[in-house]
Amino acid sequence: MSVWLGIIIGAVAVYSWKFVGHLVPRRILDHPRVAATANYLTIALMAALVGVQTFTTKHAVVIDARFAAMLLAILLTAFRVPFLATVAASATLAALIRLWF
């Protein structure tokens, strides 16, 4: 299977789920349990993405500069530092650790 065929199949799959979502009755979507599940699912997917991108390289789990940058980002977020400052500080920390080690 070529890369383009995979991209096309993925695009069709995602579009079909979006289309099916429009067919679901509004009363089901407005149910509190469905809304809460959708919110938690979004958080879980984002956490999984961040975890995979932060702690893996190819097929191995690693702890490197990205881990320290993530901890700094969590700390700055807890102190309600603006997003751009958090990203800049975390990127700077990661770069300095990679420079020194």
VMD Tcl script that draws the C-alpha trace (Angstrom):
set ca {
  {0.00 0.00 0.00}
  {1.40 3.38 -0.94}
  {1.54 6.36 1.35}
  {-1.02 8.25 -0.73}
  {-3.49 5.39 -0.58}
  {-3.14 5.38 3.21}
  {-3.70 9.14 3.33}
  {-6.80 8.88 1.15}
  {-8.24 6.01 3.20}
  {-7.56 7.95 6.41}
  {-9.19 11.09 5.03}
  {-12.29 9.18 3.93}
  {-12.51 7.47 7.33}
  {-12.26 10.77 9.23}
  {-14.78 12.48 6.96}
  {-17.22 9.58 7.32}
  {-17.06 9.85 11.14}
  {-17.72 13.58 10.91}
  {-20.68 12.93 8.61}
  {-22.07 10.24 10.92}
  {-21.74 12.68 13.82}
  {-24.17 15.05 12.08}
  {-26.74 12.25 11.90}
  {-26.83 11.74 15.68}
  {-29.95 13.35 17.20}
  {-29.36 16.52 19.23}
  {-31.06 15.08 22.34}
  {-28.38 12.39 22.54}
  {-25.55 14.90 22.18}
  {-27.07 17.16 24.84}
  {-27.17 14.37 27.42}
  {-24.78 15.28 30.30}
  {-23.07 11.88 30.35}
  {-22.32 12.01 26.61}
  {-20.95 15.56 26.91}
  {-18.75 14.60 29.88}
  {-17.47 11.51 28.07}
  {-16.60 13.58 25.00}
  {-14.70 16.09 27.17}
  {-12.76 13.36 29.00}
  {-12.01 11.55 25.75}
  {-10.44 14.71 24.34}
  {-8.26 15.11 27.42}
  {-7.22 11.44 27.34}
  {-6.27 11.59 23.67}
  {-4.23 14.76 24.19}
  {-2.48 13.25 27.22}
  {-1.64 10.12 25.22}
  {-0.25 12.20 22.37}
  {1.90 14.29 24.72}
  {3.11 11.15 26.50}
  {4.10 9.39 23.31}
  {5.82 12.46 21.88}
  {7.64 13.22 25.15}
  {8.80 9.82 26.33}
  {9.47 7.76 23.19}
  {12.05 7.71 20.44}
  {11.42 5.20 17.65}
  {10.58 2.04 19.62}
  {12.10 2.88 23.00}
  {11.04 4.80 26.06}
  {13.56 7.52 26.93}
  {13.95 10.21 29.57}
  {15.84 13.16 28.09}
  {15.63 16.94 27.76}
  {11.98 16.71 26.72}
  {11.10 15.32 30.15}
  {12.64 18.30 31.96}
  {10.93 20.69 29.53}
  {7.60 18.98 30.19}
  {8.05 19.29 33.96}
  {8.86 22.98 33.58}
  {5.78 23.47 31.38}
  {3.58 21.77 33.99}
  {5.06 23.92 36.75}
  {4.62 27.16 34.80}
  {1.08 26.19 33.84}
  {0.27 25.57 37.51}
  {1.45 29.12 38.23}
  {-0.72 30.42 35.38}
  {2.18 31.75 33.30}
  {1.02 32.82 29.80}
  {1.16 30.09 27.16}
  {3.79 31.68 24.91}
  {6.10 32.30 27.87}
  {5.64 28.68 28.97}
  {6.50 27.36 25.51}
  {9.52 29.66 25.21}
  {10.86 28.74 28.65}
  {10.37 25.02 28.07}
  {12.03 25.14 24.65}
  {14.93 27.13 26.09}
  {15.39 24.63 28.92}
  {15.37 21.69 26.49}
  {17.90 23.42 24.24}
  {20.22 24.23 27.14}
  {20.11 20.67 28.45}
  {20.90 19.33 24.99}
  {23.74 21.84 24.66}
  {25.30 20.90 27.99}
  {24.81 17.11 27.79}
}
mol new
graphics top color blue
foreach p $ca { graphics top sphere $p radius 0.5 }
foreach p [lrange $ca 0 end-1] q [lrange $ca 1 end] { graphics top cylinder $p $q radius 0.2 }
display resetview
